[in-house]
Amino acid sequence: MAKRNIKIFLDSNVILSGLLSDQGPPRIILDLLSLNLPFLSGCTGKYNLVEIERVLKRKLPGLFPVYQKYLPQIQLKIIPLPEPEKIRQFSGQLAVKDVPVLASAVQSGADFLVIGDKKHFGKLMLPSSYSIKIITPSEFIELILPEIIKEIFP
């Protein structure tokens, strides 16, 4: 693992799920990122943060202070809103609300786009020039946990 750095882009639903529960794959991912492991880094888009904050303020205002406190601990790099031409590049391939997420994830250079529900991205065919892989939190944990264990307990 030390030879390989892994960068993940977290969708809004993964961050929200991780904040709402103290267990499960989304929470494990957030906890792993908060450990500041040298071979694992995370990011999300400004678009995703706006969506998270809108949902929290509207549906779960009591959780907003927890989000504000916990977000810096996760140490996510924030990817700026994608340029309109990037959004147009992916338009028509998936739901309009998901296009900025995909554009931000590709812009980030992440290895993985971790999403809570693959049905929105399931039929998406990315050009081979993009190396990002779209997976669920469970798939990511199954993939990464053995490598983390090998790194920590050689």
MOPETA-V208184 format. One line per field, one symbol per residue. psi: psi as a letter, one per 20 degrees, with the letter a starting at -180 (. if undefined). Layout:
psi = ???
This chain:
psi = hhippppqpprghggghhhhqjrrgghggggghiilpijpqqrrqhgghggghggghghmhhighgghghghhhlpppprpqqhhgghhiqihrqgiighgggggghhjqhpooqhoihhihjpoqqiipjpporrgghgghghghhgghghm.
